[in-house]
Amino acid sequence: MTEITLYNTAIRAKEVLKPLDATNVRMYVCGPTVYDRAHIGNARPVIIFDVLFRLLRHVYGEDSVTYVRNFTDVDDKINARAAESGRSIGDITAETTQWFLDDMGAVGALEPTQMPRATAYIPQMVAMIETLIADGYAYEKEGHVLFRVRKYEDYGKLSGRSVDDMIAGARVEVAPYKEDPMDFVMWKPSDAATPGWDSPWGRGRPGWHIECSAMAEDLLGSEFDIHGGGNDLTFPHHENEIAQSKCAGHGFANIWMHNEMLQVEGKKMSKSLGNFFTVRDLLNQGIPGEVIRLVFLSTHYRKPMDWTAQKAAEASKTLRKWYAQIDGEPNSAVSQDAIGALTDDLNTAGALATLHTLANTGETALLRGTLQFLGLMGDAVPTWANASEFDFMQWEAHFQAVRGAAMAAKDFGPVDALKAMFANAGVEVRMSKDGVELVAGPDFDASKLEGLT
């Protein structure tokens, strides 16, 4: 069987995936807190682990992979949004959950096997907390239940930090009910205006970390194959998950995978810098989901990724050319070269290089099958591409001919007029000594170029 090698954060090295049960390969990925639209950084782990999900299904069989990605629907941010808007928490979480599914579907993500909501697993969380208290790993004080971090000797192993170093630089809450500043909350009291559930420690609600431990154990068992998420979750979220689950007697995850963060135009994404975008913002600007996905796949998941308008324009042009080549081709198999790249720690850039090779060598059937496998198209060429209505290479050749004639006549009026026509259609014209390159932008409209040439 094909071997898949993945980078395991827990050992800081690549290792061959050896499923506990090859008939049920199990993966858990931390999902969103549903209080608003997903920003483009939220889409990165979704797209990365969607590719891994597709690869696992390809290697082990579609019915032999269980992929769980949760929704956090109990959280102080959700409570604050409800208080601000006057809407019920249930209405907000139902709406934002559907927003997330719609937006991630638009960027080609398959729905996971299971998508549990935290509020449906409160009894499992309470039971795990009770076990940890009984074994001395947790304690109750003033309606809170906290985990004794120093009692778990391997705490900090995943993130590679000592507890004392964490205290010196971490965002820890100092509170009178804590025995130690690093102890983290697993249960906290709720007032009348805050969602709460009955428990042995009074009416309250779970902390963030316990929910993933409880849901993963319930849906995947006490030990499973892969746990994933953004590297911002390594500490404290994943560190705390490991501590809870291990001390509750579970083996938990064997391989831990973390994707790097995303920037926009070379800078950290921030509302104050005006470079904060949601996935829906980009879609509403006319940037198709397939373009967003291609930009994301162009960078290896363990490297920082920079979203730029230029990358989006180039991805749009690349996809249009590929779609033009495969228009009318029947469905086909997936390139084994692309599969080979992905089995090496999800080398998506290598898989895309295979697509370029297939396009250049005219292997259009394999090109189509591999595009579909990578989630870069569905059963048909997307309508936004208008693949049958234009030919970029023909346009570039035409522009170069007009440019050559203009240089000979020393009259550049025709070049300026043609450039204006392309600009009006949403196409950037890049001229150099080597020739002309046309790059379609997100507002490209092929109908404005009807009759050209």
Phi and psi in degrees as a GROMACS rama.xvg file:
@    title "Ramachandran Plot"
@    xaxis  label "Phi"
@    yaxis  label "Psi"
@TYPE xy
-57.443  131.72  THR-2
-90.9006  139.206  GLU-3
-113.628  125.424  ILE-4
-107.02  130.21  THR-5
-130.169  148.391  LEU-6
-80.8457  123.115  TYR-7
-102.708  111.61  ASN-8
-56.3919  -32.9821  THR-9
-64.7372  -28.4514  ALA-10
-116.04  -1.5013  ILE-11
55.5339  45.3574  ARG-12
-162.718  161.863  ALA-13
-77.5597  148.096  LYS-14
-147.208  155.002  GLU-15
-74.4366  130.137  VAL-16
-67.5519  120.99  LEU-17
-121.764  89.8097  LYS-18
-56.5677  143.214  PRO-19
-61.4429  -33.3907  LEU-20
-146.349  108.087  ASP-21
-66.0398  -13.3031  ALA-22
-90.7587  -4.45619  THR-23
-153.672  76.2753  ASN-24
-74.6394  128.439  VAL-25
-119.013  133.061  ARG-26
-138.312  134.605  MET-27
-120.046  131.55  TYR-28
-128.751  131.137  VAL-29
-66.3536  127.526  CYS-30
-98.21  -168.146  GLY-31
-84.0738  157.801  PRO-32
-90.3608  118.632  THR-33
-92.678  90.7178  VAL-34
-134.502  -8.01574  TYR-35
-162.057  -178.293  ASP-36
-65.1059  149.05  ARG-37
-75.9112  128.101  ALA-38
-81.3213  170.204  HIS-39
-66.9041  -24.8166  ILE-40
-65.3739  -34.2073  GLY-41
-64.0569  -25.5599  ASN-42
-75.9428  -20.3995  ALA-43
-63.7177  -52.8811  ARG-44
-63.1861  -32.5347  PRO-45
-60.8405  -48.0704  VAL-46
-68.2022  -43.097  ILE-47
-61.1381  -49.73  ILE-48
-78.2788  -16.744  PHE-49
-66.797  -41.3471  ASP-50
-63.0502  -42.3482  VAL-51
-63.8851  -41.0268  LEU-52
-57.5516  -45.9083  PHE-53
-63.2672  -41.2772  ARG-54
-65.4767  -45.0782  LEU-55
-60.1295  -42.3677  LEU-56
-65.295  -36.0145  ARG-57
-65.9071  -41.457  HIS-58
-80.5688  -43.0875  VAL-59
-103.391  -12.833  TYR-60
108.086  141.358  GLY-61
-60.293  -31.8829  GLU-62
-89.682  5.42721  ASP-63
-112.757  17.6262  SER-64
-130.805  130.205  VAL-65
-115.81  117.013  THR-66
-116.558  119.052  TYR-67
-112.94  127.399  VAL-68
-134.166  122.548  ARG-69
-89.3309  165.711  ASN-70
-116.523  124.259  PHE-71
-85.9895  105.588  THR-72
-114.564  19.1998  ASP-73
-136.562  114.199  VAL-74
-167.486  151.637  ASP-75
-64.7769  -30.1258  ASP-76
-65.6023  -37.3876  LYS-77
-67.1506  -42.2181  ILE-78
-60.3537  -42.2008  ASN-79
-65.3967  -40.6588  ALA-80
-63.677  -37.8425  ARG-81
-66.1103  -42.0838  ALA-82
-65.2093  -39.2729  ALA-83
-67.287  -41.6665  GLU-84
-91.6629  -19.7193  SER-85
78.6857  4.92781  GLY-86
-91.5475  159.041  ARG-87
-74.7905  152.748  SER-88
-60.9611  -40.5788  ILE-89
-60.9152  -41.3859  GLY-90
-64.9132  -42.3525  ASP-91
-65.2055  -47.3322  ILE-92
-69.8293  -34.3135  THR-93
-65.6427  -43.1748  ALA-94
-66.8426  -48.3607  GLU-95
-71.8202  -29.1045  THR-96
-62.8301  -44.6594  THR-97
-67.8815  -36.9534  GLN-98
-56.308  -46.756  TRP-99
-60.7427  -47.2978  PHE-100
-62.9423  -40.7162  LEU-101
-64.3729  -46.1109  ASP-102
-68.0964  -40.286  ASP-103
-71.6108  -31.914  MET-104
-64.6937  -34.9904  GLY-105
-66.8186  -26.3218  ALA-106
-96.5413  18.0123  VAL-107
86.9768  12.1854  GLY-108
-81.2843  130.608  ALA-109
-71.2949  152.81  LEU-110
-76.214  136.799  GLU-111
-61.285  167.915  PRO-112
-63.1476  -42.9068  THR-113
-131.638  139.352  GLN-114
-131.4  72.0631  MET-115
-69.5341  147.473  PRO-116
-102.021  134.549  ARG-117
-54.0693  -40.0426  ALA-118
-65.0603  -14.9483  THR-119
-87.0432  -2.49908  ALA-120
-124.429  25.8391  TYR-121
-60.436  -44.9005  ILE-122
-58.1602  -38.8665  PRO-123
-66.8607  -36.5773  GLN-124
-65.9008  -44.8426  MET-125
-60.1413  -42.9168  VAL-126
-63.4409  -41.5344  ALA-127
-65.5406  -41.0176  MET-128
-62.8768  -41.8197  ILE-129
-60.0982  -41.0514  GLU-130
-61.8801  -43.7759  THR-131
-66.7894  -36.8738  LEU-132
-65.7203  -46.0863  ILE-133
-59.9389  -33.168  ALA-134
-93.1698  4.99493  ASP-135
83.901  8.29027  GLY-136
-88.6701  -9.37628  TYR-137
-143.715  160.916  ALA-138
-145.991  155.584  TYR-139
-108.927  136.162  GLU-140
-154.776  127.89  LYS-141
54.2451  40.1739  GLU-142
81.0236  -3.20083  GLY-143
-100.848  149.144  HIS-144
-118.686  129.465  VAL-145
-125.668  150.798  LEU-146
-92.0804  133.483  PHE-147
-81.6939  97.78  ARG-148
-60.76  -42.9129  VAL-149
-71.6577  -13.0864  ARG-150
-77.509  -18.9687  LYS-151
-97.604  105.692  TYR-152
-63.8387  -27.7271  GLU-153
-90.996  11.3625  ASP-154
-63.0774  129.569  TYR-155
98.9073  -6.72306  GLY-156
-65.4174  -39.3724  LYS-157
-65.0464  -46.1904  LEU-158
-87.0372  -9.88115  SER-159
74.4475  33.1516  GLY-160
-129.506  149.065  ARG-161
-83.773  157.842  SER-162
-60.8199  -40.6465  VAL-163
-65.0919  -39.0061  ASP-164
-64.4851  -38.3749  ASP-165
-63.0057  -41.4442  MET-166
-62.5058  -38.4419  ILE-167
-65.5615  -34.8194  ALA-168
-125.354  3.20954  GLY-169
-92.892  165.049  ALA-170
-89.7294  84.0087  ARG-171
-111.91  142.698  VAL-172
-88.9102  121.019  GLU-173
-88.8858  120.326  VAL-174
-141.571  148.985  ALA-175
-64.95  -21.4872  PRO-176
-86.2204  1.35365  TYR-177
-93.1656  135.887  LYS-178
-74.1702  -31.4493  GLU-179
-141.894  141.063  ASP-180
-56.4003  -28.6571  PRO-181
-83.0873  -12.6362  MET-182
-60.6875  137.25  ASP-183
-115.167  154.406  PHE-184
-81.618  131.501  VAL-185
-107.928  -22.6038  MET-186
-147.924  140.05  TRP-187
-139.645  151.964  LYS-188
-71.8669  151.839  PRO-189
-117.904  139.968  SER-190
-88.3142  -176.377  ASP-191
-63.5954  -27.1838  ALA-192
-91.5192  -0.700534  ALA-193
-115.042  140.887  THR-194
-55.3106  140.704  PRO-195
-158.131  160.721  GLY-196
-133.246  149.672  TRP-197
-69.2131  142.578  ASP-198
-152.261  170.03  SER-199
-61.7951  -13.6434  PRO-200
-109.962  13.7721  TRP-201
102.665  175.931  GLY-202
-69.7913  130.056  ARG-203
-169.187  -163.995  GLY-204
-145.124  157.92  ARG-205
-75.9905  154.973  PRO-206
-74.7314  171.212  GLY-207
-66.2695  -43.536  TRP-208
-70.4032  -34.9065  HIS-209
-65.8978  -27.9769  ILE-210
-62.8912  -42.8943  GLU-211
-69.3404  -37.9579  CYS-212
-60.2161  -45.4946  SER-213
-69.5901  -42.4259  ALA-214
-69.3791  -40.0113  MET-215
-63.158  -43.1764  ALA-216
-65.0651  -40.6962  GLU-217
-69.2176  -39.7032  ASP-218
-94.8466  -24.8526  LEU-219
-118.419  -10.0257  LEU-220
97.8622  174.884  GLY-221
-72.058  -17.5215  SER-222
-141.457  135.885  GLU-223
-144.437  -178.665  PHE-224
-87.1467  -48.8367  ASP-225
-136.253  136.533  ILE-226
-125.942  129.256  HIS-227
-131.143  169.187  GLY-228
163.188  179.402  GLY-229
-70.2292  154.046  GLY-230
-70.8265  -10.7966  ASN-231
-71.0102  -12.6179  ASP-232
-92.6941  -9.13564  LEU-233
-54.0499  -47.3097  THR-234
-133.479  131.904  PHE-235
-95.3212  -12.0074  PRO-236
-60.3335  -54.4615  HIS-237
-71.5887  -34.2965  HIS-238
-59.8499  -41.7267  GLU-239
-72.184  -37.0061  ASN-240
-58.0802  -47.5516  GLU-241
-59.5832  -46.6667  ILE-242
-59.622  -48.4633  ALA-243
-60.0106  -51.5141  GLN-244
-68.2039  -43.1193  SER-245
-62.4964  -43.2982  LYS-246
-72.4938  -18.6782  CYS-247
-86.5417  2.75993  ALA-248
95.9481  15.8155  GLY-249
-105.081  147.582  HIS-250
-75.0259  -29.7034  GLY-251
64.1538  -146.572  PHE-252
-85.1894  143.561  ALA-253
-87.9103  -39.4988  ASN-254
-120.205  128.829  ILE-255
-108.893  124.857  TRP-256
-120.527  136.659  MET-257
-135.526  129.801  HIS-258
-90.4595  149.66  ASN-259
-74.7121  172.258  GLU-260
-84.8298  174.576  MET-261
-118.339  141.568  LEU-262
-116.357  167.077  GLN-263
-125.822  119.54  VAL-264
51.1468  41.8274  GLU-265
81.8315  3.5608  GLY-266
-127.03  153.984  LYS-267
-59.7783  135.011  LYS-268
-68.0183  128.612  MET-269
-155.946  138.402  SER-270
-63.3871  -33.6188  LYS-271
-67.5206  -27.1586  SER-272
-88.8822  -5.74276  LEU-273
72.6843  18.3897  GLY-274
-117.358  28.3081  ASN-275
-95.0754  119.97  PHE-276
-128.688  141.888  PHE-277
-91.7296  163.861  THR-278
-59.2212  -39.7984  VAL-279
-65.4327  -35.3496  ARG-280
-56.8721  -47.7081  ASP-281
-65.3131  -42.9104  LEU-282
-61.9829  -40.9184  LEU-283
-69.8645  -22.619  ASN-284
-78.8659  -2.53179  GLN-285
93.8533  9.97542  GLY-286
-86.7829  113.757  ILE-287
-66.2842  154.375  PRO-288
-60.019  -34.922  GLY-289
-64.766  -34.1168  GLU-290
-68.1757  -44.9675  VAL-291
-57.6947  -45.433  ILE-292
-63.6798  -43.2056  ARG-293
-62.9408  -41.2752  LEU-294
-59.4455  -44.2536  VAL-295
-64.4759  -41.4563  PHE-296
-72.5556  -14.1655  LEU-297
-71.2846  -17.3574  SER-298
-116.143  134.62  THR-299
-60.5209  142.887  HIS-300
-63.5994  -22.5901  TYR-301
-92.0494  8.11204  ARG-302
-112.428  148.216  LYS-303
-59.3229  143.273  PRO-304
-114.81  138.364  MET-305
-114.475  115.306  ASP-306
-84.9547  124.988  TRP-307
-134.216  156.19  THR-308
-64.1927  -35.3866  ALA-309
-64.6842  -42.4842  GLN-310
-61.547  -39.7806  LYS-311
-64.4631  -41.6049  ALA-312
-64.7108  -42.3784  ALA-313
-67.1214  -38.1731  GLU-314
-64.4937  -39.1901  ALA-315
-61.2356  -44.9585  SER-316
-64.0989  -43.29  LYS-317
-60.9195  -46.9071  THR-318
-64.187  -39.4642  LEU-319
-60.7807  -41.6572  ARG-320
-65.7701  -42.8121  LYS-321
-63.7156  -45.0357  TRP-322
-61.9542  -37.9051  TYR-323
-62.5289  -34.6415  ALA-324
-71.4845  -34.9511  GLN-325
-98.68  -2.48293  ILE-326
-56.9052  120.287  ASP-327
96.5984  -11.7357  GLY-328
-71.8385  142.867  GLU-329
-75.3091  166.353  PRO-330
-61.3655  149.193  ASN-331
-143.919  177.739  SER-332
-72.4169  171.526  ALA-333
-96.5792  141.383  VAL-334
-61.8771  127.718  SER-335
-69.7553  -23.8438  GLN-336
-66.1775  -39.2852  ASP-337
-66.3851  -43.1039  ALA-338
-60.2633  -43.3154  ILE-339
-59.2241  -39.3168  GLY-340
-64.369  -43.1273  ALA-341
-68.9434  -31.0916  LEU-342
-69.0291  -14.9376  THR-343
-93.744  76.6925  ASP-344
53.6159  45.1311  ASP-345
54.0605  55.6062  LEU-346
-77.2785  80.28  ASN-347
-68.2803  -33.3025  THR-348
-62.9408  -37.8608  ALA-349
-65.8267  -37.7549  GLY-350
-65.3579  -37.6735  ALA-351
-68.5467  -34.1867  LEU-352
-61.6257  -34.756  ALA-353
-63.6686  -39.1933  THR-354
-61.2166  -42.8466  LEU-355
-61.5557  -41.4313  HIS-356
-63.9873  -44.4054  THR-357
-61.2388  -39.8332  LEU-358
-66.6163  -41.6186  ALA-359
-69.5904  -30.9566  ASN-360
-94.4211  1.40393  THR-361
75.0004  18.8624  GLY-362
-84.8684  69.2825  GLU-363
-70.4941  -28.8654  THR-364
-66.3397  -46.7492  ALA-365
-66.03  -34.4241  LEU-366
-58.8452  -46.6271  LEU-367
-63.0677  -47.8526  ARG-368
-61.4483  -36.8852  GLY-369
-75.6112  -37.1933  THR-370
-58.8106  -43.4322  LEU-371
-65.138  -43.1555  GLN-372
-60.8217  -38.8826  PHE-373
-79.9173  -0.0349009  LEU-374
78.2473  18.2046  GLY-375
-92.2672  0.875492  LEU-376
-167.061  158.958  MET-377
-93.4038  -140.317  GLY-378
-72.8272  -17.9142  ASP-379
-138.395  159.369  ALA-380
-60.3225  130.471  VAL-381
-62.1792  144.922  PRO-382
-63.7268  -28.5689  THR-383
-63.8201  -23.8286  TRP-384
-75.0593  -25.9205  ALA-385
47.2606  45.7838  ASN-386
-58.031  -31.5147  ALA-387
-83.8107  -4.76918  SER-388
-99.247  -8.16369  GLU-389
-151.901  166.95  PHE-390
-144.339  102.962  ASP-391
-60.3332  -40.6225  PHE-392
-63.3841  -37.0836  MET-393
-65.1084  -42.2831  GLN-394
-64.3271  -42.3502  TRP-395
-62.6476  -42.1399  GLU-396
-63.065  -40.707  ALA-397
-63.3291  -44.9964  HIS-398
-62.5397  -41.4331  PHE-399
-63.3734  -37.6067  GLN-400
-65.2101  -43.3404  ALA-401
-63.3208  -41.038  VAL-402
-63.8085  -42.9641  ARG-403
-62.2394  -42.1719  GLY-404
-64.8053  -38.3654  ALA-405
-65.5029  -40.4851  ALA-406
-65.7025  -37.8041  MET-407
-67.7558  -39.2655  ALA-408
-87.5207  -9.73579  ALA-409
55.7688  38.7681  LYS-410
-132.636  105.68  ASP-411
-98.6024  12.2449  PHE-412
-58.3606  -46.4559  GLY-413
-61.3872  -34.3557  PRO-414
-67.5483  -44.7439  VAL-415
-62.6626  -40.2542  ASP-416
-65.4164  -41.1701  ALA-417
-68.3077  -39.2898  LEU-418
-63.1454  -39.68  LYS-419
-65.7281  -37.5279  ALA-420
-63.1287  -43.4888  MET-421
-66.4607  -40.9714  PHE-422
-61.3384  -39.876  ALA-423
-63.7646  -27.8955  ASN-424
-90.6434  4.32731  ALA-425
83.2246  28.6515  GLY-426
-117.184  125.955  VAL-427
-84.4582  134.332  GLU-428
-104.095  121.303  VAL-429
-114.476  114.523  ARG-430
-109.708  136.41  MET-431
-143.536  177.226  SER-432
-64.4517  -21.1083  LYS-433
-84.9664  -13.1896  ASP-434
145  -155.087  GLY-435
-122.975  134.322  VAL-436
-122.306  131.111  GLU-437
-107.053  128.388  LEU-438
-123.4  114.783  VAL-439
-74.7588  130.435  ALA-440
-88.5547  178.837  GLY-441
-64.6982  -20.253  PRO-442
-100.278  20.0666  ASP-443
-57.4512  133.578  PHE-444
-132.865  101.802  ASP-445
-62.9953  -26.8939  ALA-446
-63.4143  -23.7661  SER-447
-77.1358  -5.07159  LYS-448
-113.455  13.7828  LEU-449
-61.0808  136.706  GLU-450
88.4983  -5.74319  GLY-451
-67.1873  138.86  LEU-452
